[in-house]
């Protein structure tokens, strides 16, 4: 298919999607991965979509769905791109630290190695 909409689904279409759940044996933590494949345009709408998607991930962790999905993995500890997104993620990080949920953001610019922001 051609066109940016078919290549990069909008976050609003993926709010309830958990892209990847895994166990990190090095840290013995549960890892939930959110993939935002489309380019970051810095708009308020895109930031809101990211926030809504992140809220869905947190609800999955805190509302018992994760424990139902994989009780053993749920016992493990669980763990963007312009300044506003980084500020939002920093605030999310600070709030979730109280729940012992680690937030880690990996930003992979086009044609570059991933950069990690903790």
ABEGO torsion letter per residue (X at the ends): XBEAAAABBBAAAAAABBABBBBBAAAGBBBBBBBBABBBAGBAAAAAAAAAAAAAAAAAAAAGAAAAABAAAAABBBXXABAAAAAAAAAAAAAAAAAGBBBBBBBBBBGBBBBBBX
